């Protein structure tokens, strides 16, 4: 990419000062004393640690990427988790935190909201929350009963999510998820010059198709998990649960369903029907929203490219996405956008082939 070194190179690497000792000191400042053991968990956007405490408890603490969310937005994420927990929906709800005056690190922490604290490390403020550890494994999504169970779980979650809307978090729409990302990539000259005219044309055509689909499908907005893909669902003998609501947003219910599906059209249709059978045991689903599945996939593609580019200064991203800096990435994106234009012209999933 022509100027990929430019947008991120001048910015300091995020989380550079967040060493294990700093994590343990921050928790000590709110009265959670670690026994010295901690494990960094998979998370590109934030930094998440499993920490073993002296009293035998095990917690998960999430340090939010500086500048990404406001305090109000994080507070809404935490309040949503609390609403779900109050309805006995399995989710890791953040704990209330207080500064421990007896800690030698008390002066380094501050409370922003009841469940949101921060620590200052060499001039950088890192906000963090703490939840209990909820263990689990990847669900066996090839099993119809597992899909129905997950459908019931999401139906219950949406029943709570439909009782109100977020006031500060993002509402999923074509502009925020797609057009803004396209414009940012073009303004920063990040698309490979080899395919720039084609990529711009395909992105424009894709966004036009997305706008048409959203205009024809005025879906109800509710509070969503927002990033409900297979890697974000954990399974136990008691069933599925989420451990993170970092991407919670307002949007149509189908946003929390389509990313669970994989395979050819016939396979995805079978999976969808299993999920919706479970879902509708707790909440009616507007089947017209299925017209939004492929537009949502198109918007996610554009958003994902911009997300990687915006985070390129984070050393974790070039390691995780080494192919992103090559012209072949953008050629592949053109291919996928062409496929999406074809997919958006087909009948919606669940309808006739």
C-alpha positions in Angstrom: 0.0 0.0 0.0 1.3 3.3 -1.0 1.3 5.2 2.3 0.7 2.5 4.9 3.7 3.6 6.9 2.4 7.1 7.2 -0.9 6.9 9.1 0.3 4.8 11.9 4.1 5.3 12.1 4.0 8.6 13.9 1.7 7.3 16.6 3.1 5.7 19.7 2.4 2.0 20.0 -0.7 1.5 22.1 -0.4 -0.4 25.3 3.4 -0.1 25.2 3.6 0.6 29.0 1.0 -2.0 30.0 3.4 -4.6 31.4 2.2 -7.4 33.6 3.4 -5.6 36.7 1.3 -2.6 35.8 -1.8 -4.8 35.3 -1.3 -6.3 38.8 -0.7 -2.9 40.3 -3.9 -1.5 38.8 -5.9 -4.3 40.2 -4.2 -4.0 43.6 -5.3 -0.3 43.6 -9.0 -1.5 43.6 -8.5 -4.1 46.2 -8.0 -7.1 43.9 -4.6 -8.6 44.9 -3.1 -11.0 42.4 -0.9 -13.9 43.4 1.5 -13.1 40.5 -0.1 -15.3 37.9 -1.8 -13.8 34.8 -2.4 -14.9 31.3 -3.0 -12.5 28.3 -6.1 -13.6 26.4 -6.7 -13.2 22.7 -7.9 -9.6 21.9 -6.7 -7.4 19.1 -8.7 -4.3 20.0 -8.1 -4.2 23.8 -5.8 -6.0 26.2 -7.4 -8.7 28.2 -5.9 -10.7 31.0 -6.9 -13.6 33.2 -5.6 -12.9 36.7 -5.4 -15.2 39.6 -6.1 -13.5 43.0 -4.7 -14.3 46.4 -8.1 -15.2 47.7 -8.5 -18.0 45.1 -10.8 -16.2 42.7 -9.9 -15.8 39.1 -11.0 -12.7 37.2 -10.7 -11.3 33.7 -9.7 -7.6 33.4 -10.1 -5.7 30.1 -7.9 -2.6 29.5 -9.7 -0.5 26.9 -7.8 0.8 23.9 -7.1 4.5 24.7 -9.3 6.9 22.7 -11.7 4.3 21.2 -14.7 4.6 23.6 -15.9 7.3 25.8 -16.8 6.7 29.5 -20.5 6.9 28.6 -20.1 4.3 25.9 -18.3 1.9 28.1 -20.9 2.5 30.9 -23.6 1.5 28.4 -21.8 -1.7 27.6 -21.5 -2.5 31.3 -25.1 -1.6 32.0 -26.3 -3.9 29.2 -24.3 -6.8 30.7 -25.9 -6.0 34.1 -29.4 -6.0 32.5 -28.7 -9.4 30.9 -27.3 -10.9 34.2 -30.4 -9.6 36.0 -32.5 -11.6 33.6 -30.4 -14.7 34.3 -28.9 -14.7 30.8 -25.3 -16.1 31.1 -22.9 -13.3 30.6 -19.8 -12.0 32.4 -21.1 -8.8 34.1 -18.5 -6.2 35.3 -17.9 -5.8 39.0 -18.3 -2.6 41.0 -14.9 -1.2 41.7 -13.6 1.1 44.5 -10.2 2.5 45.2 -8.5 0.6 48.1 -7.1 3.3 50.3 -4.8 0.7 51.9 -3.1 -0.2 48.6 0.3 1.3 47.8 -1.1 1.9 44.3 -4.3 3.7 45.3 -3.0 7.1 44.2 -2.5 5.7 40.6 -6.1 4.6 40.1 -9.3 6.5 39.6 -13.0 5.5 39.4 -14.8 6.8 36.3 -18.1 4.9 36.7 -19.1 2.3 39.3 -17.7 -0.5 37.1 -15.0 1.5 35.3 -11.6 2.4 36.7 -8.4 3.7 35.2 -4.7 3.7 35.9 -2.1 6.2 34.8 1.2 4.8 33.5 3.9 7.2 32.3 1.3 9.8 31.3 -1.1 7.4 29.5 -4.5 6.7 31.1 -5.7 3.1 30.7 -9.3 2.5 31.6 -10.3 -1.0 32.8 -13.1 -3.2 34.0 -13.2 -6.5 35.8 -15.4 -9.5 35.4 -15.5 -13.0 36.8 -13.9 -15.6 34.7 -16.4 -17.7 32.6 -14.6 -20.6 31.0 -15.8 -22.5 28.0 -15.0 -24.1 24.7 -15.9 -23.5 21.1 -19.5 -24.7 20.3 -20.0 -27.6 17.9 -22.0 -25.6 15.3 -22.4 -28.6 13.1 -25.0 -29.9 15.6 -28.6 -28.7 15.0 -29.4 -28.8 18.7 -26.4 -26.6 19.5 -27.6 -24.1 16.9 -31.1 -24.2 18.3 -29.7 -23.7 21.8 -27.7 -20.7 20.6 -30.8 -19.4 18.9 -32.7 -19.5 22.2 -29.8 -17.8 24.0 -29.7 -14.9 21.4 -33.5 -14.7 21.5 -33.4 -14.2 25.2 -30.6 -11.6 24.8 -32.6 -9.7 22.2 -35.6 -9.8 24.5 -33.6 -7.7 27.0 -31.9 -5.7 24.2 -35.3 -4.6 22.8 -36.4 -2.9 26.0 -34.4 0.2 25.3 -31.7 1.6 23.0 -28.1 2.8 23.5 -27.8 6.6 23.7 -24.0 6.8 23.2 -22.9 3.7 21.4 -23.0 3.3 17.6 -26.1 2.6 15.6 -25.4 0.2 12.8 -26.1 1.8 9.4 -24.6 2.0 5.9 -22.8 5.3 6.6 -21.0 4.4 9.8 -20.1 0.8 8.9 -19.4 1.3 5.3 -19.3 4.8 3.7 -17.2 6.4 6.4 -14.7 3.5 6.2 -14.5 3.7 2.4 -13.9 7.5 2.5 -11.2 7.1 5.2 -9.3 4.4 3.2 -9.4 6.6 0.0 -8.5 9.8 1.9 -5.4 8.1 3.3 -4.3 6.6 0.0 -4.3 3.1 1.4 -5.8 1.1 -1.5 -3.2 -0.4 -3.8 -2.8 1.8 -6.9 -3.0 -1.3 -9.1 -6.7 -1.8 -8.3 -7.7 1.6 -7.0 -10.3 2.5 -9.7 -11.8 -0.9 -9.6 -12.0 -1.1 -5.8 -13.6 2.4 -5.7 -16.2 1.4 -8.3 -17.0 -1.9 -6.6 -17.2 -0.2 -3.1 -19.5 2.5 -4.5 -21.7 -0.1 -6.2 -21.7 -2.3 -3.0 -22.7 0.7 -0.8 -25.5 1.6 -3.3 -26.8 -2.0 -3.1 -26.6 -1.8 0.7 -28.5 1.5 0.9 -31.3 0.0 -1.4 -31.6 -3.1 0.9 -31.7 -1.1 4.1 -34.3 1.4 2.6 -36.5 -1.6 1.5 -36.2 -3.2 5.0 -36.9 -0.7 7.8 -35.9 -3.1 10.5 -36.4 -2.4 14.2 -33.3 -1.2 16.1 -32.5 -3.0 19.3 -29.5 -3.4 21.5 -27.2 -6.1 20.1 -24.1 -8.1 20.9 -22.9 -6.6 17.6 -20.0 -9.1 16.9 -21.7 -12.5 17.3 -19.4 -14.7 15.3 -18.3 -18.2 16.1 -15.2 -17.1 18.0 -17.2 -15.0 20.4 -19.5 -17.8 21.7 -18.3 -20.1 24.4 -19.9 -23.4 25.3 -20.3 -25.2 28.6 -22.5 -28.1 29.7 -25.0 -25.4 30.8 -25.1 -24.0 27.3 -23.6 -20.9 25.5 -22.5 -17.6 26.8 -20.7 -14.4 25.8 -17.8 -13.1 27.7 -17.5 -9.7 26.0 -19.9 -7.0 24.8 -17.2 -4.6 23.5 -18.9 -4.2 20.1 -22.5 -3.8 21.5 -24.5 -1.4 19.3 -28.0 -0.6 18.1 -29.1 -2.5 15.0 -31.4 -5.1 13.4 -31.7 -8.4 15.1 -30.2 -10.3 12.1 -26.8 -8.8 12.8 -26.4 -11.2 15.7 -27.4 -14.2 13.6 -25.7 -14.2 10.2 -22.1 -14.5 11.3 -22.8 -17.8 13.0 -23.5 -19.4 9.5 -20.8 -20.9 7.3 -20.7 -23.1 4.2 -22.6 -23.1 0.9 -26.0 -21.6 0.6 -27.8 -24.9 1.3 -25.7 -25.5 4.5 -26.2 -21.9 5.7 -29.9 -22.2 5.1 -30.1 -25.3 7.3 -28.1 -23.6 10.0 -30.2 -20.5 9.8 -33.5 -22.5 10.2 -32.1 -24.3 13.2 -31.0 -21.0 14.8 -34.3 -19.3 14.1 -36.3 -22.3 15.5 -34.6 -21.7 18.8 -34.7 -18.0 18.6 -38.5 -17.9 18.0 -39.1 -20.0 21.1 -38.4 -16.7 23.0 -38.9 -13.9 20.5 -40.5 -13.3 17.1 -38.1 -12.7 14.3 -38.9 -10.4 11.4 -38.0 -12.6 8.4 -37.8 -9.6 6.1 -34.5 -8.8 7.9 -32.9 -11.8 6.0 -32.6 -9.4 3.1 -29.9 -7.6 5.1 -27.5 -10.6 5.5 -25.4 -10.0 2.4 -25.5 -6.2 2.7 -24.2 -6.6 6.3 -21.5 -8.9 5.1 -20.4 -6.3 2.5 -20.4 -3.5 5.1 -18.3 -5.7 7.5 -15.7 -6.2 4.7 -15.3 -2.5 4.2 -15.2 -1.9 8.0 -12.6 -4.7 8.5 -10.2 -3.2 6.0 -10.4 0.2 7.6 -10.1 -1.3 11.1 -6.8 -3.1 10.3 -5.4 0.1 8.7 -6.4 2.3 11.6 -4.6 -0.2 14.0 -1.4 -0.7 12.0 0.7 1.2 14.5 -0.2 -1.5 17.1 2.6 -4.1 16.7 0.1 -6.9 17.1 -1.6 -6.1 13.8 1.3 -6.4 11.3 2.1 -9.8 13.0 -1.5 -11.0 12.8 -2.3 -9.6 9.3 1.0 -9.6 7.4 -0.8 -9.9 4.0 -2.6 -6.6 4.6 0.4 -4.6 3.4 0.5 -6.3 0.0 -1.2 -5.4 -3.3 -2.6 -8.9 -3.4 -4.9 -8.1 -0.4 -6.7 -5.4 -2.4 -7.0 -7.6 -5.5 -8.6 -10.2 -3.3 -10.9 -7.5 -1.8 -12.0 -6.6 -5.4 -12.8 -10.3 -6.0 -14.8 -10.5 -2.8 -16.7 -7.3 -3.5 -17.7 -8.6 -7.0 -19.0 -11.8 -5.2 -20.9 -9.7 -2.8 -22.6 -7.7 -5.6 -23.8 -11.1 -7.0 -24.9 -12.3 -3.6 -26.9 -9.2 -2.9 -28.7 -9.6 -6.2 -29.9 -13.1 -5.2 -33.0 -13.9 -3.2 -32.3 -13.6 0.6 -31.1 -16.6 2.6 -34.0 -18.8 3.5 -35.8 -18.0 0.3 -35.7 -19.8 -3.1 -32.3 -20.4 -4.6 
